């Protein structure tokens, strides 16, 4: 591995109907499977992945914009779908990233999002593994 800058720790027990907790206690959540009970209170792996990916991607987007001396205000929403995998009759995920960007034209916004997708650590980790769609809107 490369030089480690920091390490995040979280522990899950009980799978999709269990509990997850970070070592610092900031994340301390019951997990539920919304497919089993849409009214159950709790989080799920896809929701946690969506939170992480949207935060990481927004950071990458702002880094790219800053390097180009573009002053933007951005919001990223990640939709993470839990899908049936026809290949192995199992399951997989897919992601749609919705980027709303103020301060640039539609063309510039699309270019910034494409560049952010190249440098975002989550995008790098998922590239070639899951489908990721990019929806960009200059506002």
N, C-alpha and C positions, 0 to 999 in steps of 0.2 A: 504494500500500500504506500501511497504518497505520505508526505508529512501530515500527520493528523493535527488539525487545528482545534477541534474539540469533539467530544463524543456525547451523544444523547442516549439516555437509558430509559427504557420502559419495559414493564413486565405485564404479560397477559396471562390469565388463567381462565379456563372454561370456554375458550373459543368464542364463537359468535354470540353465545348466551352467557358470557362470563363477565370479567372485570379487567380493566387495564389501568395501570398506574405508573406515572413517571417517578424516577428516584427522588425528585425534589417535591413531589406531591402536587404540583400544579395541574397535572392531568390525573384525575382520579374518577374514572367513569365506569358505570355499568354498561355492558354491551348487550344489545338486543338485535335480533334478526328481524328487520321490518317486514320481510316476506312472511314470516311466521305470525307476527302480530303487529300490524301497522300502528296500533295505538300504544304499544309498549314504550315506556320512557327509557331512553338510553342512547348511546352512540353506536356506531358500527365501523368496521375497518375502512369502508369506502368514504364515510364522512370524515374520518381522521385523515385519510389520504388526500381528500379534497382540500381540507384546511392547510395541510402542509404544502401541497403543490401550488395552491393559489398564492400563499405567502412567499414561497421561494421564487415563483415566476414573477411576481410583482417586484421583488428585489432585483432580479436579473434585468427586468424591463427598465427599471429606474437607473440601474448601473449603465446599461447601454445608452440610454438617453443622456445621462450626465456626461459620458465620454464624448458624445456628439454635441455637447453644450446646448441641449434642448431642454427647456423647462416644461415638464409635463406634470399632470395630476392624473393618476391612474387608479383603476379599480379592476381587480381580476376576480372572476367567479369561476370556480372549477366544478363542473358536473361530472361525477364519476359514476358510470353505469356498471352495475353487476349484471353480467351477461352469461348466457348459455354458450359454451364452447363446443361447436359442432365437431371440431377436430378430434377431441378425445372424450366427448360426452360429459365433460366437466364444466367448469366455470372459468370466466376471465373478466377483466375489467376493461373499460374504454373510457376515455376522457375527452371532454370538450372544454377548452379554456375560452372564456368570454372576456375580452379586454375592452374596457372603455377608457379612452385616453383623451384628456383635454390638453390643448396647447399646440397641437400639430394637425396637419391635414390628414385626410383618410389614407392617402398614399404613404405619408410619413409614418402614420400609426401602424400600418400593415408592415412596413419595412422594420420598424422597431420591434414589433412582435416576432417577426421571423428571426431577427438577430437574437432576441432574448431566448427564443426556443433553442438556439444553437448553444447558448452558454449556461442556461439554467441547469443546476445539478439534477433536479427531478426529471427534466426533459432528457438529459444525457442518460440517466439511469433507465428510463423507459423506452428510449429510442430503439425501434426494431422489435420491441417486446409487446407493446400495446398500441392500439390506434389512438392517436391524439389529434383532435381537430382544433383549429384555431379560428375563432370568430373575433374580428376586430372592428371596433366602432369608434371613430373620432367624434367626440361630443363637444 
